Amino acid sequence: MILPKPTQFSRVEIEFNPDKVLEDYRLAVISRQCSLLVRKEVFSGRAKFGIYGDGKELCQIALARSMRLGDYISGYYRDQTIGVAIGDLTWPQYFAQLYGHPDRQFDPHSAGRQMNNHHATRWLDDQGEWLDQTNQYNSVAGVSSTAMQIPRSLGIAYASKMYQFREDLAPFKALFSKDGKEVCYTTIGDASTSEGMFFECINAAGVLQIPIVFSVWDDGYGISVPIEYQTTKSSISKVLAGFQRNEKEKGLEIIQVRAWDYPGLIQAYQKAAKLAREEFVPCLVHVIECTQPQGHSASGSHERYKSAERLAWEHDVDCNVLFRQWVLDQGFANEEALREIEEAAVLEARKYQKEAFAAYMASIEPDKKAFLRVAQNLMESTNEGNLLSPILEELKQLPYPIFSDLVRAGRKTLRAFRVYQGPAVKLLRKWLSELEERNRRRFSSHQISQSQHSPLLVNPVKPIYPKEATFVDGREILNKSFAHFLEDPKVFILGEDVGKIGDVNQTLAGLQEVFGDLKITDTGIREISIVGQGIGASMRGLRPIVEIQYLDYIFYPFPVLADDLACLHYRTAGGQKAPMILRTRGHRLEGIWHSGSPMAVLINGLRGIHFCVPRNMTQAAGMYRTLLKGDDPGIVVECLNGYRLKEALPENLDEITVPLGMPEVLSEGTDITIVTYGSMCRIVMEASETLATMGISVEVIDVQTLLPFDRTQSIAASIQKTHRVLFADEDMPGGTTAYMMQEVLDKQGAFAWLDTPARCLAAPPHRPAYSSDGDYFSKPNVENVVDTIYEMMRESDPGLFPAIYF
């Protein structure tokens, strides 16, 4: 698509400071030079992949100039100019991240775990404690899935609304809010506005009326696909025109501005920031006529899909070129002064790049030298230079050896010298072991909290029952527990139907009347933005419990949970956290969409989130309390058919905590161990009673949490006693039963204690059918469990356990 040539710059009533303007020009020029170097470094082989913000320098500068201390930028991978403009990123850090330097001193944003242009302000100190967010500019950890930054932006902005309108949060503002006057800026490319989560969150922002500014960088393409194939009317601001507020109706303020129009951009962002900050009007700034001088990324060339005419147009409307012309026209500098700025930028960018690469290589050098010393010692002590020389020569031929090259060389050397067991080989093993541990810390630490607030450190408190216990519905247990949780000002609950009607199962009945609608808030049917609200708010010191009404619908926000929440602490190397709790319900009921147990999908996609599967509501209450005492995110899956089952009311309901990763023995036995969780616990316990009448003693273990799983290896201890094990659940075959089997037999080494092959009992490989018959035939039932256990016992002693059905 060819656009018209630029006409004229906007006339605005803003008095520009020439020094500030030249400062902006200097930043735009050096940012461009750094972008150009990224591409060159990828092609040279010194970097793996490059992504850059060239063509967006001017709009990003304008955005940054409208920010205040305490504001937030939640972007994707093109916002380098914003990061430098607000002082949250330096050019040496930019290049350190490009090379994957795993030292936080050089890449404080991700410690080498993310490709360049993924910025994250360190909000946590070395002990995992919150730092002050109010006296700095804040970058929310960047993501590559290019609409994923939008949902959590809602929550960042929503937290400002909470801090402004909830007096009970006043004692907690110090680190997180200046009376709710913060703005969350979020950026997105025009192609990604086609994503459903963008539209959902635009709608949610209009409903919530929160201080958020959406910026769309519109360069007319989504990688190679032109905008006419992506957006109706080829304009997102036209598409969203119905969201535009008016005198009678609240909505969004939509502002369109050109990427090369410096005065227009400054005015647009000043207007958006003022509306968002002072009136809580969400704004969308549609920045049109952006360019991409180097194309999408270092993975290809835009000459393959852009016409010569389009490329020529992009050259003419390059924002830096036209900004330069505007500076000259305004008389803020002459040609010579601008040329000096440009020449200095080339040298400065190259200096930063060289220094960053040299620092990265220097960080590897100590381990390289140590290996060469150990290798020399090995050669001298064995006199087997012919074994070692090829390995050393291969290492020598590498122009830029990295940590993995050293590990590879060390492993090859140990294999080559496997028949030698002298001191030199032991020294090599020690070197390799220590390097592997350092690399584990470099590349695999901080998946979950390592602070003193880790929920794994919460001490268990078991329920205490009076001699004559009162039995109540399970929903009443939760209702009393949530009432207690909500006494903490930081705790609030979001979700569909949670407020006025007290949720579909009445566990929150009457609580909105007590605590108010900003503590228990009804939402529309919009799971992605509900989760986004929770993630963002939890990043600002609040403790949201967000509800997905049924587990089957967790796949709507699953990408947000997987790509953002689950890996947040990891990808920032412990720099950011979001201790949100997601509440949902699943397991046995009836029908395809209201009885889900797809646990294997979830636990394998959501590593980094604690996954709790309580068998009853007392256990659920204890798990919520444990998570609220901790600083990790968690998911609690309540049993759908347990809300009206009677449970004994503990005396210490407001104190119970359930330890994570600690299975509980529900009944002791000597013949076989059954490992299960959730609603299956009732099925298995009933089956164990039947089996007892058949002379089979069953030990039933409730794992309680799938992530983490049996940290004490208590299941292996049980198998050591019974020598048989059945893993049972409602997931599909090869799902969580297989996961549990692998954890116990492989990691815990329980295979050695088995007298009979371990078995799995799961649901059929389809969704559950409707009706009571559907439940019986679509999920493991008591008879399935009894027969499976009986057959396992019969394998050992067919005389004592004769065939039943054949």
C-alpha positions in Angstrom: 0.0 0.0 0.0 1.5 3.4 -1.1 0.6 6.3 1.1 0.7 10.0 0.3 3.8 12.1 0.7 4.0 14.0 4.0 2.4 17.4 3.8 3.2 19.5 6.9 3.9 19.2 10.6 1.1 19.9 13.1 0.8 23.4 14.4 0.6 23.2 18.2 0.5 25.6 21.1 3.5 24.1 22.7 6.7 26.1 23.5 9.6 23.8 22.6 12.9 24.0 24.4 15.6 23.8 21.8 18.0 21.9 24.1 15.3 19.3 24.8 14.5 19.0 21.2 18.2 18.4 20.3 18.3 15.9 23.2 15.4 14.0 21.5 17.1 14.2 18.2 20.3 12.8 19.6 18.4 9.9 21.2 16.5 9.2 17.9 19.8 9.0 16.0 21.7 6.8 18.4 18.7 4.5 18.7 18.7 4.1 14.9 22.4 3.4 14.9 22.0 0.7 17.6 19.2 -0.9 15.6 21.5 -1.1 12.6 24.3 -2.7 14.6 21.9 -5.4 15.9 21.3 -6.6 12.4 25.0 -6.6 11.6 25.8 -8.5 14.8 23.3 -11.2 13.9 24.7 -11.6 10.4 28.3 -11.7 11.8 27.3 -14.7 13.9 28.0 -13.0 17.3 24.3 -12.8 18.1 21.5 -15.3 17.5 18.5 -13.1 16.6 17.8 -9.4 16.4 14.7 -7.3 16.8 14.6 -3.5 16.8 12.6 -0.4 17.0 13.8 1.5 14.0 11.2 3.7 12.4 9.4 4.1 15.7 12.0 6.3 17.4 10.0 9.5 17.3 6.6 8.2 18.6 8.4 6.4 21.4 10.2 9.6 22.4 6.9 11.5 22.5 5.4 8.7 24.6 8.3 8.7 27.0 8.2 12.5 27.4 4.6 12.3 28.6 5.4 9.8 31.3 6.0 10.6 35.0 7.8 8.8 37.8 5.6 5.9 38.9 4.2 5.3 35.4 4.4 2.0 33.6 5.3 0.9 30.1 4.0 -2.6 29.1 5.3 -3.3 25.7 6.7 -5.8 23.3 10.0 -6.0 21.4 10.3 -2.7 19.7 10.3 -0.2 22.5 14.1 0.4 23.0 13.8 4.1 22.5 11.2 4.4 25.3 13.4 2.4 27.6 16.4 4.6 27.1 14.4 7.8 27.2 13.0 7.0 30.6 16.4 5.8 31.9 15.3 2.2 32.4 17.6 0.9 29.7 21.1 1.7 28.7 22.7 0.9 25.4 25.3 -1.4 27.0 22.4 -3.3 28.5 20.7 -3.4 25.1 23.7 -5.1 23.5 24.3 -7.4 26.5 20.8 -8.7 26.1 21.5 -9.2 22.4 24.4 -11.5 23.2 22.5 -13.3 25.9 24.9 -12.2 28.7 23.7 -14.2 31.7 25.1 -11.8 34.3 22.5 -9.5 35.9 25.0 -6.7 36.2 25.1 -6.5 32.5 21.5 -7.4 31.6 19.4 -6.6 34.7 16.3 -7.0 32.6 16.5 -10.8 32.0 20.1 -12.0 32.8 20.4 -13.2 29.3 17.2 -15.2 29.2 15.3 -13.1 26.7 16.3 -11.8 23.3 17.1 -8.1 23.0 14.4 -5.5 23.5 12.6 -7.4 26.3 12.8 -4.9 29.2 11.9 -5.4 32.8 12.5 -3.1 35.7 13.8 -4.9 38.7 11.0 -4.5 41.2 12.5 -7.0 43.7 15.7 -6.9 45.7 18.1 -9.9 46.1 15.8 -11.3 48.9 12.7 -11.1 46.7 11.2 -8.1 48.6 9.3 -5.4 46.8 11.2 -2.2 45.8 9.6 1.2 45.4 7.8 1.5 42.1 6.6 5.1 42.7 9.9 6.9 42.3 11.0 5.4 39.0 9.8 4.6 35.5 8.6 1.0 35.3 8.9 -1.5 32.5 6.7 -4.5 32.8 8.5 -7.6 31.6 8.4 -7.7 27.8 7.0 -10.5 25.7 7.4 -11.8 22.2 3.8 -12.9 21.7 2.8 -9.6 20.4 -0.6 -9.0 22.0 0.3 -10.7 25.3 1.4 -7.4 26.8 -2.1 -6.0 26.6 -4.0 -8.1 29.2 -1.7 -7.5 32.1 -1.7 -3.8 31.2 -5.3 -3.7 32.2 -4.4 -4.9 35.6 -1.5 -2.4 36.0 -4.0 0.4 35.3 -6.8 -1.2 37.3 -4.5 -1.2 40.4 -4.3 2.6 40.1 -8.1 2.7 40.3 -8.0 0.5 43.4 -5.4 2.6 45.1 -7.3 5.8 44.4 -10.8 4.7 45.4 -10.1 2.3 48.2 -9.2 4.0 51.5 -8.3 0.7 53.1 -5.3 0.5 50.8 -3.7 3.7 52.0 -1.2 1.9 54.3 0.1 -0.1 51.2 0.5 2.7 48.7 4.1 3.7 49.7 5.8 1.3 47.2 3.1 1.1 44.6 1.0 4.2 44.0 0.9 8.0 44.2 -2.8 8.0 45.0 -3.7 6.2 41.8 -2.2 8.9 39.5 -0.1 6.5 37.5 -0.7 5.8 33.8 0.0 2.5 32.2 1.2 2.8 28.6 1.0 -0.3 26.5 2.3 -0.7 22.9 1.4 -3.0 20.1 2.0 -3.3 16.4 -0.9 -2.8 14.1 -0.9 -6.4 12.9 -1.4 -7.7 16.4 -4.5 -5.6 16.9 -6.2 -8.4 15.0 -5.7 -10.7 18.0 -8.8 -11.4 20.1 -7.1 -10.5 23.3 -6.5 -6.9 22.0 -10.2 -6.4 21.2 -11.3 -8.0 24.5 -9.1 -5.7 26.5 -10.1 -2.6 24.6 -13.7 -3.4 25.5 -12.7 -4.1 29.1 -10.8 -0.8 29.4 -13.8 1.1 28.1 -16.0 -0.6 30.7 -13.5 -0.2 33.6 -12.5 3.4 32.8 -8.9 3.1 33.9 -5.8 5.1 33.3 -4.4 3.3 30.3 -2.9 4.5 27.0 -2.8 2.0 24.1 -0.3 2.9 21.4 -0.5 1.2 18.0 2.6 1.4 15.9 1.1 1.2 12.4 3.7 0.4 9.7 1.2 -1.2 7.4 2.5 -4.8 7.7 2.4 -7.8 9.9 5.8 -9.2 8.9 5.0 -9.7 5.2 1.2 -9.4 5.3 -0.1 -5.9 4.4 -2.7 -4.2 6.5 -5.6 -4.7 4.0 -5.5 -8.4 4.8 -5.5 -7.8 8.5 -7.7 -4.9 9.5 -11.2 -3.8 8.3 -10.9 -0.5 6.5 -7.1 -0.9 6.9 -7.3 1.3 10.1 -7.7 0.2 13.7 -8.9 3.6 14.7 -11.7 3.4 12.2 -12.6 -0.1 13.4 -12.7 1.1 17.0 -14.7 4.3 16.3 -17.7 2.9 18.1 -15.6 2.9 21.3 -15.1 6.7 21.0 -16.5 8.5 24.1 -19.0 11.3 23.6 -20.8 13.8 25.8 -23.4 11.2 27.0 -21.4 7.9 27.0 -18.1 6.8 28.4 -15.7 5.0 26.3 -12.2 5.6 24.8 -10.5 8.7 23.5 -9.1 7.8 20.1 -6.3 9.9 18.7 -4.6 9.5 15.4 -1.2 11.0 14.7 1.7 10.5 12.1 4.9 8.8 13.2 7.1 11.6 11.6 5.2 14.5 13.1 7.2 15.5 16.2 5.0 18.4 17.4 1.8 16.4 16.7 3.2 13.4 18.6 4.1 15.5 21.6 0.7 17.0 21.6 -1.1 13.7 21.2 0.7 12.0 24.1 0.3 15.0 26.3 -3.4 14.9 25.7 -3.7 11.1 26.2 -1.6 11.2 29.4 -3.7 14.1 30.9 -7.0 12.3 30.1 -5.8 9.0 31.5 -4.1 10.5 34.6 -6.7 13.1 35.7 -10.0 11.7 34.4 -9.3 7.9 34.1 -10.3 8.0 30.4 -8.6 5.1 28.6 -7.0 6.4 25.3 -5.8 4.8 22.1 -3.1 6.6 20.2 -3.0 5.3 16.6 0.4 6.2 15.2 0.1 5.9 11.4 2.8 6.1 8.7 5.4 4.3 10.7 8.3 2.7 8.8 10.5 -0.3 9.3 13.9 0.7 7.6 15.3 -2.8 8.2 12.1 -4.8 7.9 10.5 -6.9 10.6 13.7 -8.5 12.1 17.1 -10.0 11.3 15.3 -13.1 10.1 14.6 -11.7 6.6 14.5 -8.8 4.3 11.4 -6.6 3.6 12.6 -6.2 0.0 11.0 -9.6 -0.6 7.5 -8.4 0.0 7.5 -4.6 -0.4 7.4 -2.9 -3.8 10.0 -0.5 -4.9 7.4 2.3 -4.6 6.6 1.4 -1.0 10.3 1.2 -0.1 10.9 4.6 -1.7 7.9 6.0 0.3 9.3 4.6 3.5 12.6 6.3 2.8 10.9 9.7 2.2 8.8 9.5 5.4 11.4 8.1 7.7 10.7 9.7 11.1 14.3 10.6 11.8 14.8 12.2 8.4 11.7 14.4 8.8 12.4 15.2 12.4 15.8 16.4 11.2 14.1 18.7 8.7 11.7 20.1 11.3 14.6 20.9 13.7 16.3 22.8 10.8 13.0 24.6 9.9 12.5 25.7 13.5 16.0 27.1 13.7 16.9 24.9 16.7 20.2 23.8 15.1 22.1 24.2 11.8 23.3 21.5 9.5 26.7 21.4 11.0 25.4 20.8 14.5 23.1 18.0 13.4 25.9 16.4 11.5 28.1 16.4 14.6 25.3 14.7 16.5 24.9 12.1 13.8 28.7 11.3 13.6 29.0 11.1 17.3 26.0 8.7 17.4 27.7 6.3 15.0 30.9 6.2 17.2 29.0 6.0 20.4 26.8 3.1 19.3 29.8 1.2 18.0 31.6 1.8 21.3 28.7 0.4 23.3 28.4 -2.6 21.1 32.1 -3.5 21.3 32.2 -3.0 25.0 29.2 -5.2 25.6 30.6 -8.0 23.4 34.0 -7.8 25.1 32.3 -8.0 28.5 30.3 -11.1 27.4 33.4 -12.8 26.2 35.4 -11.9 29.3 32.7 -13.5 31.5 33.4 -16.9 29.7 37.2 -16.6 29.9 37.7 -17.8 33.5 35.8 -21.1 32.8 37.7 -21.5 29.5 41.1 -21.0 31.2 40.1 -23.4 34.0 39.2 -26.1 31.4 42.5 -25.6 29.6 44.4 -26.0 32.9 42.6 -29.2 33.7 43.0 -30.5 30.2 46.7 -29.8 30.3 47.0 -31.7 33.7 45.1 -34.6 32.2 47.3 -34.7 29.2 50.5 -34.7 31.3 49.2 -37.3 33.7 48.0 -39.8 31.1 50.4 -39.1 28.2 47.3 -39.5 25.9 47.6 -36.3 23.9 46.0 -38.0 20.9 42.8 -38.3 22.8 42.7 -34.7 23.9 44.2 -32.8 20.9 41.2 -33.1 18.6 38.9 -31.8 21.3 41.2 -28.8 22.1 41.6 -28.1 18.4 37.9 -28.1 17.9 37.5 -25.6 20.7 40.3 -23.5 19.4 38.6 -23.2 16.0 35.6 -21.6 17.5 35.8 -17.8 17.0 33.6 -17.0 20.0 33.4 -20.0 22.4 30.5 -19.8 24.9 29.5 -21.7 28.0 27.9 -24.6 26.1 31.0 -25.1 24.0 33.0 -25.5 27.2 30.5 -28.0 28.7 30.5 -29.9 25.4 34.3 -30.1 25.4 34.4 -31.2 29.0 31.9 -34.0 28.3 33.8 -35.2 25.2 37.0 -35.2 27.2 35.5 -37.4 30.0 34.1 -39.8 27.4 37.5 -40.0 25.7 39.2 -40.7 29.0 36.5 -43.0 30.5 39.0 -45.8 31.2 41.2 -43.5 33.3 40.2 -42.9 36.9 43.1 -41.0 38.3 43.2 -37.6 40.1 43.3 -35.7 36.8 40.0 -37.2 35.7 38.5 -36.5 39.1 39.6 -32.9 38.7 37.9 -32.6 35.3 34.7 -34.1 36.8 34.8 -31.5 39.6 35.4 -28.7 37.1 32.5 -29.9 35.0 30.2 -30.4 37.9 30.9 -26.9 39.2 30.4 -25.3 35.8 27.1 -27.2 35.4 25.9 -25.8 38.7 26.8 -22.3 37.7 25.0 -22.7 34.4 22.0 -24.0 36.3 21.9 -20.8 38.2 22.6 -18.8 35.1 19.9 -20.3 32.9 17.4 -22.3 35.2 17.0 -20.4 38.5 14.0 -18.5 39.7 11.2 -20.5 38.1 9.5 -20.1 41.5 10.1 -17.8 44.4 13.4 -18.2 46.3 12.4 -15.6 48.9 11.5 -16.1 52.5 7.9 -15.7 51.4 7.9 -18.8 49.2 4.7 -20.7 49.8 6.8 -23.8 50.0 8.0 -22.5 53.4 4.6 -22.1 54.9 4.2 -24.4 57.9 1.2 -26.8 57.7 -1.7 -26.3 60.1 -4.0 -29.3 60.2 -7.7 -28.9 60.8 -8.9 -29.4 64.4 -12.4 -30.8 64.9 -14.5 -30.8 68.1 -15.7 -34.0 69.5 -19.1 -33.3 68.2 -18.4 -31.6 64.9 -20.9 -29.6 63.0 -21.4 -30.7 59.4 -22.0 -28.0 56.8 -22.1 -27.8 53.0 -18.6 -27.5 51.5 -19.7 -24.1 50.0 -20.1 -22.8 53.5 -16.6 -23.8 54.4 -15.3 -21.7 51.5 -17.7 -18.8 52.3 -16.4 -18.5 55.8 -12.8 -18.8 54.5 -13.2 -16.1 51.8 -14.8 -13.8 54.3 -11.6 -14.1 56.4 -9.3 -13.7 53.4 -11.1 -10.5 52.3 -10.3 -8.8 55.7 -6.8 -8.3 54.2 -7.2 -5.0 52.2 -4.9 -6.3 49.5 -7.1 -9.3 48.7 -9.9 -8.8 46.2 -11.9 -11.2 44.0 -12.8 -10.8 40.3 -14.9 -12.9 38.0 -18.1 -13.7 36.4 -21.1 -13.8 38.8 -18.9 -13.6 41.9 -20.5 -10.4 43.3 -24.3 -9.9 43.3 -25.2 -13.6 43.3 -22.2 -14.8 45.3 -20.9 -17.0 42.4 -22.7 -19.9 40.7 -22.1 -22.2 43.7 -22.9 -19.6 46.4 -19.4 -19.8 48.0 -19.3 -16.0 48.0 -22.9 -15.4 48.9 -23.5 -12.2 50.8 -19.9 -11.1 50.8 -20.2 -8.3 48.3 -22.7 -6.6 50.6 -20.2 -6.8 53.4 -17.0 -5.8 51.6 -18.2 -3.7 48.6 -18.0 -4.1 44.8 -14.3 -3.1 44.6 -13.5 -6.1 46.8 -15.7 -8.5 45.0 -16.3 -7.4 41.5 -18.5 -8.9 38.8 -17.0 -9.0 35.3 -18.3 -9.7 31.9 -17.6 -13.1 30.2 -14.0 -12.2 29.2 -11.6 -14.7 30.7 -8.5 -13.2 29.1 -9.0 -9.7 30.5 -10.0 -11.1 33.9 -6.7 -12.9 34.2 -4.9 -9.8 32.8 -6.5 -7.7 35.5 -5.3 -10.1 38.1 -1.7 -10.4 36.8 -1.2 -6.7 36.5 -2.7 -5.9 39.9 -0.6 -8.5 41.6 2.5 -6.9 40.1 1.6 -3.8 42.1 1.4 -5.4 45.5 -2.2 -6.5 45.5 -3.4 -10.1 46.0 -6.2 -10.8 43.5 -8.1 -14.0 43.4 -9.5 -14.3 39.9 -12.2 -16.7 39.0 -12.6 -18.8 35.8 -16.0 -20.2 36.3 -15.3 -23.7 35.0 -11.9 -25.4 34.4 -13.0 -26.1 30.8 -12.8 -22.4 30.0 -9.3 -22.0 31.2 -8.1 -22.5 27.7 -9.4 -19.0 26.8 -6.7 -17.3 29.0 -4.3 -20.2 28.8 -1.8 -18.3 26.5 -1.7 -15.4 29.0 -1.1 -17.8 31.9 1.6 -19.7 30.0 3.4 -16.9 28.1 3.3 -14.3 30.8 2.4 -15.4 34.3 4.1 -18.8 34.5 7.4 -17.6 33.2 7.5 -14.0 34.6 9.7 -14.7 37.6 12.0 -16.9 35.5 12.4 -14.7 32.5 13.2 -11.7 34.7 15.7 -13.8 36.7 13.8 -13.0 39.9 13.3 -9.3 39.0 9.5 -9.3 38.9 6.7 -11.4 40.4 2.9 -11.6 40.1 1.4 -13.7 43.0 -2.1 -13.9 41.5 -4.3 -16.8 42.5 -6.6 -18.3 39.9 -9.7 -20.0 41.2 -11.7 -22.5 39.2 -13.7 -25.7 39.5 -13.6 -29.0 37.6 -13.6 -32.8 37.8 -16.8 -34.8 38.1 -20.1 -33.4 37.0 -21.8 -34.1 33.7 -21.3 -32.9 30.2 -18.5 -32.0 27.8 -17.9 -28.4 29.1 -18.6 -28.6 32.8 -16.6 -31.6 34.0 -13.1 -31.1 32.7 -9.9 -32.5 34.1 -7.3 -31.7 31.5 -4.6 -31.5 34.1 -1.7 -32.7 32.0 -2.2 -30.0 29.5 -2.2 -27.4 32.3 0.7 -28.7 34.5 3.0 -29.2 31.5 2.2 -25.7 30.1 2.2 -23.8 33.3 5.4 -24.7 35.1 6.1 -21.8 37.4 2.5 -21.7 38.8 1.6 -23.9 41.8 -1.2 -26.2 40.9 -3.5 -27.3 43.7 -6.1 -30.1 43.4 -8.0 -30.3 46.7 -10.4 -33.2 47.4 -12.8 -31.1 49.4 -13.4 -27.5 50.4 -11.6 -27.6 53.7 -8.4 -28.6 51.8 -9.2 -25.9 49.3 -9.5 -23.3 52.0 -6.1 -24.3 53.4 -4.5 -24.1 50.0 -5.8 -20.6 49.4 -4.3 -19.5 52.8 -1.0 -21.1 51.9 -0.8 -19.3 48.6 -1.9 -16.0 50.1 0.9 -16.3 52.7 3.4 -16.9 49.8 4.5 -14.8 46.8 4.1 -17.2 43.9 1.1 -17.5 41.6 -1.2 -20.5 42.1 -4.2 -22.2 40.6 -6.8 -24.0 42.8 -9.2 -26.4 41.1 -12.2 -27.0 43.4 -14.3 -30.1 43.0 -17.5 -29.3 41.1 -19.6 -31.9 42.9 -18.3 -31.0 46.4 -20.1 -27.7 47.1 -23.2 -29.4 48.7 -21.4 -32.4 50.2 -21.3 -32.2 53.9 -18.0 -31.5 55.7 -17.1 -31.2 59.3 -16.5 -27.6 60.3 -13.0 -27.3 61.8 -12.5 -25.2 65.0 -9.5 -23.5 63.4 -10.8 -22.9 59.9 -9.2 -19.5 59.8 -5.7 -21.0 60.5 -5.6 -24.1 58.3 -2.7 -24.2 55.8 -2.0 -27.1 53.4 1.7 -27.7 52.6 2.4 -27.7 48.8 4.0 -30.8 47.4 3.2 -32.9 50.5 0.8 -35.8 49.8 -1.6 -37.0 52.5 -2.3 -40.7 53.4 -6.1 -41.0 53.5 -6.1 -44.6 54.6 -3.2 -46.9 55.4 -2.8 -50.3 53.8 -0.3 -53.1 53.1 -1.1 -54.6 49.7 -1.2 -51.8 47.2 -0.8 -48.0 47.0 -3.3 -45.9 45.0 -2.1 -42.4 44.1 -4.8 -39.9 43.2 -6.3 -36.5 43.8 -9.4 -34.3 43.6 -12.8 -35.9 43.2 -11.2 -39.2 42.5 -10.3 -39.4 46.2 -13.9 -40.2 47.1 -14.1 -42.8 44.3 -10.9 -44.5 45.4 -11.9 -44.4 49.1 -15.2 -46.1 48.4 -13.4 -48.7 46.2 -10.9 -49.4 49.0 -13.8 -50.3 51.3 -15.1 -52.8 48.8 -11.6 -54.2 48.3 -11.2 -54.6 52.0 -14.1 -57.0 52.0 -12.2 -59.0 49.3 -9.1 -59.3 51.5 -7.1 -56.5 49.9 -5.6 -53.8 52.0 -5.3 -50.5 50.1 -3.1 -47.4 51.0 -4.8 -44.3 49.5 -2.6 -41.3 48.9 -4.0 -37.9 47.9 -1.1 -35.9 46.2 -2.9 -32.6 47.0 -0.8 -30.6 44.6 0.4 -31.6 41.1 2.9 -28.7 41.1 5.0 -29.2 43.1 4.7 -32.9 43.3 5.6 -35.0 46.4 8.6 -33.1 47.6 9.2 -35.6 50.4 9.1 -38.8 48.3 6.4 -40.2 50.5 4.8 -42.1 47.7 8.0 -44.1 47.1 8.1 -44.9 50.8 4.5 -46.2 50.5 5.5 -48.4 47.5 8.4 -49.7 49.5 5.9 -51.1 51.9 3.1 -52.3 49.5 5.3 -53.2 46.4 2.4 -52.3 44.1 1.0 -49.0 42.8 -2.0 -47.7 40.8 -2.1 -44.1 39.6 -5.7 -43.0 39.1 -7.3 -39.8 37.9 -10.0 -38.3 35.6 -7.5 -37.0 33.0 -7.2 -38.7 29.6 -4.9 -41.7 29.1 -1.2 -40.7 29.0 -2.0 -37.5 30.9 -1.5 -36.8 34.6 -1.4 -40.5 35.6 1.6 -40.8 33.3 3.1 -37.7 34.8 2.7 -39.0 38.3 4.1 -42.4 37.3 7.2 -40.7 35.8 7.7 -38.6 39.0 7.5 -41.6 41.3 9.2 -44.4 39.3 11.8 -42.3 37.5 12.6 -39.4 39.9 11.9 -41.2 43.1 13.3 -44.5 42.0 10.4 -46.5 43.2 10.6 -49.0 40.3 13.0 -51.1 42.3 10.4 -51.9 45.0 7.7 -53.1 42.6 6.6 -56.8 42.5 3.9 -56.0 39.9 4.1 -53.6 37.0 2.7 -50.1 37.9 -0.6 -49.3 36.4 -2.5 -46.2 35.3 -6.3 -45.8 35.4 -7.6 -42.7 33.6 -10.7 -41.6 31.7 -11.4 -42.6 28.1 -9.8 -40.5 25.5 -12.8 -38.2 24.9 -14.7 -35.5 26.6 -17.2 -36.7 29.3 -20.7 -37.4 28.0 -23.8 -35.8 29.6 -26.1 -37.4 32.2 -25.3 -39.7 35.1 -24.6 -42.5 32.7 -22.3 -40.2 30.9 -20.4 -39.5 34.1 -20.2 -43.2 35.0 -18.9 -44.4 31.6 -16.8 -41.3 30.8 -14.8 -41.3 34.0 -13.2 -43.9 36.2 -15.8 -45.3 38.6 -15.7 -47.4 41.8 -16.0 -50.7 39.8 -13.1 -49.7 37.5 -10.9 -49.1 40.5 -12.0 -52.3 42.3 -11.5 -54.5 39.2 -8.1 -52.9 38.3 -6.8 -53.5 41.8 -8.1 -57.0 41.9 -6.4 -57.9 38.6 -3.1 -56.5 39.9 -3.4 -58.7 43.0 -4.4 -61.7 40.9 -1.2 -61.3 38.9 0.7 -62.1 42.1 -1.6 -64.8 43.5 -4.2 -66.2 41.1 -5.1 -68.9 43.5 -6.1 -66.4 46.2 -7.7 -64.1 43.7 -9.5 -66.2 41.1 -10.9 -64.7 37.8 -14.2 -62.9 38.2 -15.4 -62.1 34.8 -13.9 -64.9 32.7 
